[in-house]
Amino acid sequence: MDSIPSPILAPESGRSTLLRVGDIARASGKTVRAIHLYEELGLLRPVTRSSGGFRLYDSSAVERVRWIDSLHALGFSLQEMRQVRQNWWNAKQGPAAMTSLRELFVRKLEQTREAVLRHQQLERELQEGLAYLEACESCAVPGPVHACVNCRQDHGVADAPPLVAGIGTSPESARRAARPGFVRIDELES
């Protein structure tokens, strides 16, 4: 377990500068509930309590919340952050702690790169879909939506991109195409 740090002394007054939960929430842009959750998970610790029972933190708590926010933005869950802290403080040797942290960062970097590739693919598909749909703005033969499935307008490509083609397939035709030769019971009843 972490030892509880001593309060920071304000140089001009010689008194300790302690922050309440609301102060940390305002300084970090988080909710009071989030600060309490971080404390419950062991990611943040008050240095003491006031005589009225309020949690009091030193000024490093704001930086700790920003650290939590940064790791969260990188895709770390609160549980992973908790595990990082526990592994760090439970390590007997500094190099072992650094190795564990480095391995975690490598995994997160790989996951981030995979997510970037997925988002780049999605970006291409959205651009293709938007380019295809631009021709629909000047449709030569506006009609009912089911006519769009067999559209003869020149969209600049032979086939509709997957994001457009998927919406143009009616549920009935998709069911028939998926199981040729089978007839659904509800189709017989009508």
N, C-alpha and C positions, 0 to 999 in steps of 0.2 A: 504494500500500500504506500501511497505517497505520504510524505510527511506534510503537515499543514504549514504553509509558509507563514512567516511573520508579517504583520501589516507593514505597509510602506509608510515611511515617515515623510510628511510634508516638510521640505527644508525650511520654509519661512516660519512655520509655527512649531515645529518639533512634534506635532500631533500626527497620528496615523490617518491616512486618507482611505476610508473604506466606502464601498459602494453597496447600495441595496439592489435587490433584484430588478426593480423598475429602472434604476440608473443604467444597469448593464443592458437591459432590454432596449432602452432609448438609444444608448450609444452604439449598439450593434444592429439595430433595426429588427430585432427578434421580439417575440412575445414573451411575456413573463412565464407562460406555460412552457415554452421551449427551453427557457433557462432552467426551470425546475426539472424538465425531462433530462437535460444534459447532466444535472446534478444526480438524478436518480440512476443514470447509467454510469456514473463515475467519471464523466468527461470534464466535470467542473466541480470545484469544491469551495464552499465558503471558508473564510479564515476563522470566523467566529460568528456568534449571534449577539444581537443587541440585548439589552436588559428586557426589552419587549418581545424578544424571541425572533426578531427579523434576521434573515440570513445577511451576513455582511461579507463582501468580497474585496480583495485588493484590486488594484487597477489592472493587473495582468489578466484578470478574468475577461476583460473586453477583448484582449488579444486572443485568448483561448477560444472565445465564441467566434471570432473571425477565422481562426484556424479550422474550427468545426465547419463553418460555412464554406470555406475554401475546399476542404476535403469533400464535403457534400456536393459541391459544384463539379468536382472531378469524378463523381459517381460512387463515392464511398457511402455505405449505409452507416447509420449510427452504431449498429452492432459491430461493424468492421472497425470503426474508430475506437470503440471500446476495447476490442481485441488488440488493436495496435498499441494502445496505452498499456494494457495489461502485459502484453509481450515485452514491451519496452522496459517497464519497471520490474518485471520478473526475471529479466535476463541477468545472468550472473556476470557476464562480460560485455563491455561496450561493443566489440566487434560482432558478437552474436546478435545484439539488438539491431545493429546497423544492417547486418545480413538479412535478418527477418524483414526489416522495413524495406530494404532494397528489393527483395523478392516480391513483396506486396506491390511496390511501385511498378515493377516490371510487368506483373499480371495486369494491373490497372492500365498501363500504357498499351498493352496488347488489346485489351478490351476497348479502349478508347479508339485505337486505330481501326478496329473492326467496325465500331459504331460510325466512324467517319466514312468508311467505305460504303456502309449501308446507306448513310445519308446522302452520299454522292450519287449512288445509284437511284435513290428516290428523287433526288434533284433532277437527274437526267430524265427520268420517267415523267416527272411533272412538267419539265420543259417540252418534252415531246407531246404530251397531252395538250398543253396550252397552245403549242404551234398548230396542232391538228384542229383544235377548237376555234382558232382564229377564223378559219374559213366558214365556220357556222354563223359568224356575225353577219355575213353577207350571203345568206342562204338564198339560192335562186328560186327554190320551191319550198317556202315555209309550209309546214303541214303538221300533222299530229306527231307526237313523240315517237310512236312506233315506226314512222316513216324514216326516222334517223338511222335505224338499224341497217337499212338497205340504201343509204345515202349514195347518190351518184356524183355528188359535187367533188371537184378536185381539191383534196386536202394537202397535196404535195407529197403524199406517201401512198404506197399500195394498200396497206392495211392500217386500220386504226390502232394506235398504241394500246398496250394492255390496260392502262387505267381507264381509257375511253371504251375499249371493246368490252371490258368486264361489265360496265354499267349498261351497255347496249344489248346485253343478252337477257331475254326475258326468263323469268324463273321456270316457266313451262318448257321452253325450248332447251334450257340447260338440263332439266330433269330427263327429257327425252333423249338428249344427246349422251347423257351419262349412262343410261341403261337402255340401249336399243332393244326392241323386242318385248320389253316389259311395259305393262300398262298399270298405272296406279289405281287402286280401288276407288279413290275419290273421283277419278276421271270417269269410271264406269257408272257411277251413281248419277252423273249429271246428264 
